[in-house]
Every structure is written in C-alpha cells, then in structure tokens.
Amino acid sequence: MKKILLILVGGTICCEQTKSGALNVGENADLFLINGFKNSDSAYVKDTQFTVSENLYILSENLTVNGLNRILNTYKNAVKRDSFDGVIFAHGTDTLAFCAAIFAQVLRGSKIPVFFVSAQKPLSNPDSNGHENFRCAVECIARGITQNVWVTYKNISDGKMYLHSAFKLKQCENYSDDFFSHGMIDVTRFSEADFKECFENLNELAPKEKVPFLEKFKSFQFSKRVLLIEAYVGIDYSAYNLSNFAAVLHTTYHSGTACATASNAEDSLLYLLSSCEDSGVDVYLSPAKDVQNSYQSIVDIAKNKTVNFLYGLTKETAYAKLLVAYSLFDDKAKIQQFITEINDSERVD
C-alpha cells in the first residue's frame, strides 16, 4: 500500500464556480481528485491510500512569500506526524513553475518524491486535464519514481502527458495551456517497462544530498529579500526602490543580453548596477551565456563587479535559488556558495 500526502494549495484544480459565476477555491477539491482517481481504471486504485492536509485556499496568482511559508509549514507539520511514500501539491497554473522550482530547492534530499499537479479548467469541467495530471502523479509514485520534485501535466495543444523536473519547468505562456521544460518526457504511451527504464535513468540525475535540506535547516522560512526585474524595452531603472532588498535578479533577452547603452542613463542596466553598488545590493543576471562569446552589451555590463551571472538555469530556478539563499543567510560567502553549487538536476544547458 502506497501512502500519499495530498496538500491542497489552491488554484483551478481546487476551484468551483461561485453563484456570481467567478471561479474560487472550493471545499471539495480533495473529493473531486481522490474520487476521480478511485473511479478510474488505474491498476493502482486499490494499492493507494491518501491523507489530505488542510485546504490552504490560495489562488496561485495570490501566492506571496507568506503563502510560501504557509505551504512549507503545512508540509513540515504533516510529514512530522506520519510517513509517506510521496507527496502531491494541488496547485494553480499561474505560478506553478515558480512554486515548483522554489520547493525543488527546499525539498532537496527528501527521501520521497514530491509532485505538483494543476489543471487548466476546474475538475467539474469534462475538458479539464486535472484528473489525468493527478492520476499520472499518483501512478508515478506507485511505480517508484525517484525522490525529486516533479510536475505532471497534459498539454492541451497535442494531448500528450509530460513528466517535468521542477528545476527545469518554465512558466506557461499567455494565451496557452501548455507547459514546457528542458528534457521533458512524453509518458503518454509508456508501458510499465518504459516507466521502469525511465525511472532508472532519472535516478542518476536526482540530486544526492548528504543531509536533506529541511533537516539541515529545520527553522527555515522564506523572507522577502529578492527583487525580480524583467528586461523590456523602455525600462526606467530610476523607478526601482532597492531599500528593502538584498539582491536583484534581472532577466535577459533570449540572447542573454540586456540594455547597456542608452541616451538616458537611467534606461541602461549600468544605472541599476551603480545604484546597487552604492546600496550594497547584489545583482544577478539570468538566463546567462558565456560573456567571452557574447555581445558588446554584456561585455560592458560584465565590467561592473556588482553583477553576477547565473549560467545554465531557467529564470524560475534562478529566482528560487536566490530566494532560498537570501532567506537562509546574511553572510555573502555562504550565499555565494549556495548559489554557485549547481548540479546536473538543475542545469538546462
């Protein structure tokens, strides 16, 4: 018998339609999910037992640092009380990639697999992919997938079920119901033998931690010390107040670039770097490419000692590493050590 902990965070997969017609998190999400699985033709129905945590009632677009701490505390309290063969977070799609990447950092070294599942439509809608996403996660746990944080999601455009590493998942694009990640695995037509071989290969890539993160940092809580700034045409860096932050993550365009030359000084990233240097705020660029083979703009930016390049990470995982590092430490050396330790399970290049 496989024992699975189900944590109801919120989002569309936990939503019901209200009297006004709006969608909001409902009280019966666990019944919809579990009964949907029990009434399926899965070979693992009789061999699976669920324990349901409290319903957190968080629409994923409303997720904050305080919300992350609520999720984390719910997880820690549940696993203290009982032992499980796997954990499933029912989560919304809007912030799925960010939250999954964040918990991939915090649950490093966990002895059991953890899944994030979501839905593009409420479970009461016959076109929802939520039941299938949940079933795939349950069956992966039942089949013995290795410890790590995973996402199972059926894309709407091609109707295929994909298994994603949370470290490598990207945010869903606007006007789309599809998720993508580096190395995503199409498991739609996998046989039991296919799953066995796949899981053996995944075991080689799973992060091998001597001490699980939550055992090493038992009192860990998230804090708001990292500012994320997206690169876009027309950005005005003088608009940013850095006084409440210890670090800035600045995203780049697809070539790994950002504005370095502008007629107005405050429109250049160099303006932000100067401000951060004066304020003692660390700056990180990601996704990043090799400076030696990059454009002149990045060569100019790299001359500033304030900037740090995070290579081989998605934007979501870069933010996750920074959020965790700056929540854990004040010491710059410890922060840098944590951030620069990138293993194959995180790297996308």
C-alpha positions as CSV (number, residue, x, y, z in Angstrom):
1,M,0.0,0.0,0.0
2,K,1.4,3.4,-1.0
3,K,0.6,6.3,1.3
4,I,0.4,9.6,-0.4
5,L,0.0,13.0,1.3
6,L,-2.2,15.4,-0.6
7,I,-1.7,19.1,0.1
8,L,-4.5,21.4,-1.3
9,V,-2.8,24.7,-2.1
10,G,-5.5,26.0,-4.4
11,G,-5.7,27.2,-8.0
12,T,-8.0,26.0,-10.8
13,I,-7.6,22.3,-9.8
14,C,-9.2,23.2,-6.5
15,C,-11.8,25.6,-7.8
16,E,-15.6,25.6,-8.0
17,Q,-17.8,28.1,-9.7
18,T,-19.5,30.5,-7.3
19,K,-23.0,31.9,-7.6
20,S,-21.7,35.0,-9.2
21,G,-20.0,32.9,-11.9
22,A,-16.5,33.5,-10.8
23,L,-14.1,30.7,-10.0
24,N,-12.8,30.4,-6.5
25,V,-11.2,27.7,-4.3
26,G,-13.8,25.3,-3.0
27,E,-14.1,22.9,-0.1
28,N,-14.5,19.7,-2.1
29,A,-11.2,19.6,-4.1
30,D,-10.0,16.6,-2.3
31,L,-13.2,14.7,-3.0
32,F,-13.1,15.5,-6.7
33,L,-9.4,14.5,-7.0
34,I,-9.5,11.3,-4.9
35,N,-12.9,10.0,-6.1
36,G,-11.9,10.7,-9.7
37,F,-8.8,8.5,-9.2
38,K,-10.7,5.8,-7.3
39,N,-13.3,5.7,-10.0
40,S,-10.7,5.4,-12.8
41,D,-9.4,2.2,-14.4
42,S,-5.9,2.7,-12.8
43,A,-4.2,-0.5,-11.8
44,Y,-3.1,1.2,-8.6
45,V,-6.5,2.3,-7.2
46,K,-6.6,-0.5,-4.5
47,D,-3.0,0.0,-3.5
48,T,-3.1,3.7,-2.8
49,Q,-4.1,5.5,0.4
50,F,-4.5,9.3,0.7
51,T,-4.0,11.6,3.6
52,V,-5.4,15.1,3.0
53,S,-3.9,18.2,4.6
54,E,-5.7,21.3,5.4
55,N,-7.0,23.3,2.4
56,L,-4.9,26.5,2.1
57,Y,-7.4,28.2,-0.3
58,I,-4.7,30.1,-2.2
59,L,-5.4,31.0,-5.8
60,S,-1.9,30.7,-7.3
61,E,-1.9,34.3,-8.6
62,N,-2.3,35.4,-5.0
63,L,0.7,33.5,-3.8
64,T,3.1,35.6,-1.7
65,V,6.2,34.9,0.5
66,N,3.7,34.5,3.4
67,G,1.8,32.0,1.3
68,L,5.0,30.0,0.6
69,N,5.6,29.8,4.4
70,R,2.1,28.5,4.9
71,I,2.7,25.8,2.3
72,L,6.1,24.9,3.8
73,N,4.7,24.7,7.3
74,T,1.8,22.6,6.2
75,Y,4.2,20.2,4.6
76,K,6.6,20.1,7.6
77,N,3.8,19.5,10.1
78,A,2.2,16.7,8.0
79,V,5.4,14.8,7.5
80,K,6.3,15.1,11.2
81,R,3.0,13.3,12.1
82,D,3.2,10.5,9.6
83,S,5.4,8.8,7.0
84,F,4.5,8.8,3.3
85,D,5.6,7.3,0.0
86,G,5.0,10.5,-1.8
87,V,3.5,14.0,-1.7
88,I,1.2,15.8,-4.1
89,F,0.6,19.5,-4.1
90,A,-2.6,20.5,-5.9
91,H,-1.6,24.0,-7.2
92,G,-2.7,26.6,-9.7
93,T,-1.1,27.1,-13.1
94,D,-0.3,30.8,-12.9
95,T,2.7,30.4,-10.5
96,L,3.2,26.7,-10.9
97,A,6.7,26.9,-12.4
98,F,7.9,29.4,-9.8
99,C,6.5,27.5,-6.8
100,A,7.6,24.1,-8.0
101,A,11.2,25.4,-8.6
102,I,11.2,27.0,-5.1
103,F,10.2,23.8,-3.4
104,A,12.6,21.8,-5.5
105,Q,15.3,23.8,-3.7
106,V,13.8,23.4,-0.2
107,L,12.9,19.7,-0.6
108,R,16.4,18.8,-1.8
109,G,17.4,15.4,-0.4
110,S,13.9,14.5,0.5
111,K,13.6,10.7,0.8
112,I,10.3,10.6,-1.1
113,P,9.1,12.0,-4.5
114,V,7.1,15.2,-4.5
115,F,4.7,16.2,-7.3
116,F,3.0,19.5,-8.2
117,V,-0.3,19.0,-10.2
118,S,-2.6,21.5,-11.7
119,A,-5.5,21.9,-14.2
120,Q,-6.3,24.3,-17.0
121,K,-10.0,24.1,-16.1
122,P,-11.9,23.1,-12.9
123,L,-12.3,19.4,-12.3
124,S,-16.1,19.7,-12.8
125,N,-15.4,20.6,-16.4
126,P,-15.2,17.5,-18.6
127,D,-12.4,19.1,-20.7
128,S,-10.2,19.6,-17.6
129,N,-6.8,17.9,-17.6
130,G,-6.7,17.9,-13.8
131,H,-7.8,14.3,-13.2
132,E,-5.3,13.0,-15.7
133,N,-2.5,15.1,-14.2
134,F,-3.3,13.9,-10.7
135,R,-3.6,10.2,-11.9
136,C,-0.2,10.4,-13.6
137,A,1.4,11.8,-10.4
138,V,-0.2,9.1,-8.3
139,E,0.9,6.3,-10.6
140,C,4.5,7.6,-10.8
141,I,4.7,7.5,-7.0
142,A,3.1,4.0,-7.0
143,R,5.6,2.8,-9.6
144,G,8.6,4.0,-7.5
145,I,9.8,7.2,-9.2
146,T,13.0,8.5,-7.6
147,Q,13.0,11.3,-5.0
148,N,12.9,14.8,-6.5
149,V,10.2,17.4,-7.2
150,W,8.2,16.7,-10.3
151,V,5.3,18.1,-12.4
152,T,2.9,16.0,-14.4
153,Y,0.9,17.9,-17.0
154,K,-1.1,17.0,-20.1
155,N,-0.6,19.7,-22.7
156,I,-3.8,20.8,-24.5
157,S,-2.2,21.5,-27.9
158,D,-1.0,18.0,-28.5
159,G,-3.0,16.0,-25.9
160,K,0.2,14.4,-24.5
161,M,1.1,13.8,-20.9
162,Y,4.6,15.1,-19.9
163,L,6.8,14.5,-16.9
164,H,8.8,17.6,-15.9
165,S,11.6,18.2,-13.5
166,A,10.5,21.1,-11.3
167,F,14.0,22.5,-11.6
168,K,13.6,22.9,-15.4
169,L,9.9,23.8,-15.8
170,K,9.1,27.2,-17.4
171,Q,6.1,29.4,-16.8
172,C,3.1,28.8,-19.1
173,E,2.9,31.4,-21.8
174,N,0.0,33.8,-22.1
175,Y,-2.9,32.5,-24.2
176,S,-1.6,29.0,-23.8
177,D,-2.5,26.0,-21.7
178,D,0.8,24.2,-22.3
179,F,3.9,23.8,-20.1
180,F,7.4,23.1,-21.3
181,S,10.7,22.2,-19.7
182,H,14.2,21.2,-20.8
183,G,14.3,17.4,-21.1
184,M,10.5,17.0,-20.6
185,I,9.4,13.3,-21.0
186,D,6.4,12.3,-23.0
187,V,4.9,9.5,-21.0
188,T,1.6,9.3,-22.8
189,R,2.1,5.8,-24.2
190,F,4.6,4.4,-21.7
191,S,4.4,0.8,-20.8
192,E,5.4,-0.5,-17.3
193,A,8.7,-1.5,-18.8
194,D,9.1,2.1,-20.2
195,F,8.4,3.6,-16.9
196,K,10.9,1.3,-15.1
197,E,13.7,2.2,-17.6
198,C,12.8,5.9,-17.4
199,F,12.9,6.0,-13.6
200,E,16.2,4.2,-13.5
201,N,17.7,6.9,-15.8
202,L,16.1,9.7,-13.7
203,N,17.7,8.2,-10.6
204,E,21.1,9.1,-12.0
205,L,20.1,12.7,-12.3
206,A,18.4,13.2,-8.9
207,P,20.4,15.5,-6.5
208,K,22.3,13.4,-4.0
209,E,22.2,15.3,-0.7
210,K,24.1,14.0,2.3
211,V,21.6,15.7,4.6
212,P,18.1,16.7,3.4
213,F,17.6,20.5,3.3
214,L,14.8,20.6,5.9
215,E,16.9,18.5,8.3
216,K,19.9,20.7,7.9
217,F,17.9,24.0,8.2
218,K,15.0,23.0,10.4
219,S,13.9,26.5,11.2
220,F,13.9,27.7,7.6
221,Q,11.3,30.3,6.5
222,F,11.1,32.4,3.3
223,S,11.8,36.1,3.5
224,K,11.2,39.0,1.0
225,R,14.8,40.0,0.1
226,V,15.0,39.4,-3.6
227,L,13.6,41.7,-6.3
228,L,12.9,40.2,-9.8
229,I,13.2,42.7,-12.7
230,E,12.2,41.6,-16.2
231,A,14.1,43.0,-19.2
232,Y,11.8,45.0,-21.5
233,V,12.1,47.9,-24.0
234,G,11.6,51.2,-22.3
235,I,12.6,50.2,-18.8
236,D,13.4,53.0,-16.4
237,Y,15.8,51.9,-13.6
238,S,15.3,55.0,-11.6
239,A,11.8,53.8,-10.7
240,Y,13.0,50.9,-8.6
241,N,13.3,51.3,-4.8
242,L,16.1,49.0,-3.6
243,S,16.0,49.8,0.1
244,N,14.1,46.7,1.2
245,F,16.1,44.2,-0.9
246,A,19.4,42.4,-0.5
247,A,19.5,41.2,-4.1
248,V,18.1,41.8,-7.6
249,L,17.6,39.1,-10.2
250,H,17.5,40.7,-13.6
251,T,16.3,38.6,-16.5
252,T,17.8,38.8,-20.0
253,Y,16.6,38.6,-23.6
254,H,16.9,35.3,-25.4
255,S,20.5,36.0,-26.4
256,G,21.4,36.5,-22.8
257,T,21.6,40.3,-23.2
258,A,20.3,43.5,-21.5
259,C,20.4,47.2,-22.3
260,A,23.9,48.6,-21.7
261,T,23.9,51.7,-23.9
262,A,21.1,54.3,-23.9
263,S,20.7,58.0,-24.5
264,N,19.2,58.4,-21.0
265,A,21.5,57.0,-18.3
266,E,18.6,55.6,-16.2
267,D,17.5,53.4,-19.1
268,S,20.7,51.4,-19.0
269,L,21.3,48.4,-16.7
270,L,24.6,50.1,-15.8
271,Y,22.5,52.7,-13.9
272,L,20.9,50.0,-11.8
273,L,24.3,48.4,-11.2
274,S,25.7,51.7,-10.0
275,S,22.7,52.1,-7.6
276,C,23.1,48.6,-6.3
277,E,26.8,49.0,-5.8
278,D,26.2,52.2,-3.7
279,S,23.4,50.4,-1.7
280,G,25.3,47.1,-1.2
281,V,22.7,45.2,-3.2
282,D,23.8,42.1,-5.1
283,V,22.7,41.8,-8.8
284,Y,22.3,38.6,-10.8
285,L,21.6,38.1,-14.5
286,S,19.8,35.0,-15.7
287,P,19.4,33.2,-18.0
288,A,23.1,34.0,-18.9
289,K,25.5,32.9,-21.6
290,D,29.3,32.9,-21.8
291,V,30.5,36.5,-21.6
292,Q,33.5,35.8,-23.8
293,N,31.3,34.9,-26.7
294,S,28.5,37.3,-26.1
295,Y,27.6,40.8,-27.4
296,Q,29.3,44.0,-26.5
297,S,26.4,45.0,-24.3
298,I,27.1,42.0,-22.0
299,V,30.9,42.7,-22.1
300,D,30.2,46.2,-20.9
301,I,27.9,45.0,-18.2
302,A,30.3,42.3,-17.0
303,K,32.9,45.0,-16.3
304,N,30.9,46.0,-13.3
305,K,31.9,43.9,-10.2
306,T,28.4,44.1,-8.8
307,V,26.9,41.8,-11.3
308,N,26.9,38.0,-11.1
309,F,25.9,35.8,-14.0
310,L,23.9,32.6,-13.3
311,Y,24.6,30.2,-16.1
312,G,22.5,27.2,-17.1
313,L,19.4,28.0,-15.1
314,T,15.9,28.9,-16.0
315,K,14.6,32.2,-14.8
316,E,12.3,30.3,-12.3
317,T,15.1,28.2,-10.8
318,A,17.5,31.2,-10.6
319,Y,14.9,33.1,-8.7
320,A,14.2,30.1,-6.5
321,K,17.9,29.7,-5.6
322,L,18.2,33.4,-4.7
323,L,15.0,33.4,-2.7
324,V,16.2,30.4,-0.6
325,A,19.8,31.6,-0.3
326,Y,18.9,35.1,0.9
327,S,16.3,33.7,3.2
328,L,18.9,31.4,4.8
329,F,22.0,33.6,5.1
330,D,23.2,37.1,5.7
331,D,26.9,36.1,5.1
332,K,27.8,36.9,1.5
333,A,30.3,33.9,1.3
334,K,27.6,31.4,2.3
335,I,25.1,33.0,-0.1
336,Q,27.6,32.7,-3.0
337,Q,28.5,29.1,-2.1
338,F,24.8,28.1,-2.0
339,I,24.0,29.8,-5.3
340,T,27.0,28.6,-7.3
341,E,26.6,25.0,-6.3
342,I,24.6,24.0,-9.5
343,N,24.2,20.3,-10.2
344,D,23.0,18.4,-13.3
345,S,19.5,18.2,-12.0
346,E,19.2,22.0,-12.2
347,R,21.2,22.8,-15.3
348,V,19.4,23.3,-18.6
349,D,22.4,23.8,-21.0
